[in-house]
Amino acid sequence: MAVSLQGGAPPPGVTLSIHIEMTAQINITAFVARQKVTRFVITEISTQLLGETPELNVGERLCWSVPVVLTSPARGIVGKVGEIRVDATTGELLLEADTVQRMTEDVRRLAERCLLSANGEEEWTEAKNQRRCDLIDRKYAGGLTPPEAVELAQLQEQMLRYRQRVAPLPLEDARRLHQELLTKAASQPPADT
């Protein structure tokens, strides 16, 4: 059991003795608390979130603190995006007013970092391209969920890497031609109007 004490830290060298006695009926198990949080985050934020193993916290209320993690089909657990407390007696989710918004933003940031750290080359397939096109259509038809936005960004990166590998753009030739045209234009007399 984890007990969180709030307030200032005791000075160094002090002997600290803490005795906690609390009587409360625990009607909600750790498993049920985890299920409640997972159901909430999947419904309200993203299907790629889930609750992890909770800790029992003693405070004003006896509650389970359930870590919420972002997952990826390819990578498994990507990282923690927050936590939600569940009252151990009533099962009530103890949410703050901005919990959904804050977690959604944390999901986006973590997913972007995850995307930036990805460097493995994968085979580009017609199915991936079709999924990319479907996500682009959905983006402009009404928006994407945070995991869909991450998926689209990953598919775009994969497609660009594939295109660069199989059909690189001749940028150096285009730059050379552009420079030649600029030089030629500069040597021409101005046109009379």
N, C-alpha and C positions, 0 to 999 in steps of 0.2 A: 504494500500500500504506500502510495506517495502522499506526503503531506506538504503543502506549500504554505510557507509563512511569509506574510507580506510585511513591509516596513523596512527600517534601516537594518543594516548588518551589525551584529554585536562587535564590540572592539576586540582586537586580538588579545589572546591570553586570558579571556574570561571563560570561566566554566559555566556552561549552559545546561540547564536541566529542564526538559520539556515533558510535561505529563498531559496527555490529551485523553479526555473521556467524553465519549459522545454516544448517545443512544438514538439510533434511527433504524427504521425498518427499511431494508433494501428489497424493494419489489422488482427492480430492474437489474438483470444480470449484465455482466460485461458484454456477453454475446448479443443480447437484445439491444443494448445501447449502441453497439457497433452497427447492427442491422438498421436501427432507426436513423442513424446518421448517414449511412450509405444510401438508404432509400431517399432521404432528403436531398443529398448533394446530387444524386443521379437525376432526380426530378427537377430540381431548381437550378442547377448549375451546369453539370456536364455528365454524360454517361461514362466518361473516362476517369471519374473520381470514385474513390471508395474510402470507407472508414477502416482504420487499422486498429490494433489491439489497444483498448482504453486503459487508463489508470484511474483509480479511485482517489478523488480529492476531497479533503475535509476543509470546509470553510463555513460560510453562512449556511450553505446547504451541502449535503452529502451528494456529490455528483461524479459522474464518469466524464473524464476528459478524453475525447476520441480524436486522435490525429486524422486528418484528411489528406490523402495523397493523390497525386496525378499519376495515371498509368498510361502505358502505351502498348499496343499489341506487339510491337517489335522489340521494345526494351523492358517491359515489365514496369516496375515502379520507377517513375522518373524523379519524384521528390515530394516533400511535404508542402502543402499550400495553406495550411491552417489547422485549427482544431475547433471542435464544437463540443460544448458541455451538455450532458444529459442528466437531469435530476434523477438520482438513484431510487427515490421513493415514488415519484409520480410518473417518470418517463418523459417529462416535458423537455423539449429541446430549449436550452437556454441561449437564445440567439440575441446578438446585438442588432440594432437597426440596419447597419451597413454590412452585415456578415456576407450576404450573397454578392454584393458589389465588390467587396474587398477580396473575397476568394476568387471571383471571376477575373479580376485584375492580376492576382497572384498566379492564377493558372496561365494567363497569357504570357506573363513575364517568364515563368519557368519553362513554358513550351518554347518560347523564342530562344532562350538560352540553350535548351536541349537541341533545337534545330541548328544553332550556330556551332555546336560542338560535334554535330554529325559530319563525318567525312567519308563514310563507307560508300563505295559505288554499288549501286543496285542495277539490275537489268530493267530497262524501260520496256513496258508492255502496252499493248492496245487497251487492256483493261485499266491500267493506271491512267492512261491518257483520257479514257472515257470518264473515269471518276474525276479527274482534274477538270474536265469540261463541265461535268454536272455541278461540281462545286462552284465553278465560275458563274454558271447560270443562276444558281441559288444565291450567290453573293449579290448579284445585281437585281435579283427578283425580290429580295427582302432581307437578306443578311444571313450570316453564318453563326453557328454557335462557336465558342472559343476553341473547342477541339477540332471543329471543321475548318476553322481559319488556320489552325496549326497544320492540319493535314494538307490543305491547299498550298500553304507555303512550302511544305516538304515536297509535295508533288511538283511544284513549279521549279524548285531547286534541282530535283532529280532530272526533270525534263531538260533544263538548261545545261546541266552537266552532260547529259546524253547527247544533246545537239552539238555541244562543243567537241565531244569525243568523235562523233561520226561525221559531222559536217561543220567544221569551224568556219566562222565568218571571216572572210578575207579582209580584215581591218587594215592591215599594213598596206595592201594594194589600194584600198579606198583612201587612206590618208595620203599616200603618194600622189594619187590622181587629184585629190583635193588641192594639194600644194602646187601641182603643175597648173591647175586651172587658176589658182590665185596669182601665180607668177605671170601667166599669160594675160590675165585680166589687168594686172598692174602695168604691163608693158604696152597695152593698147591705148591709143589716144581716146579722149572722151568723145562720145557720140554727140553730134549736133542735134538739137531738138527744135 
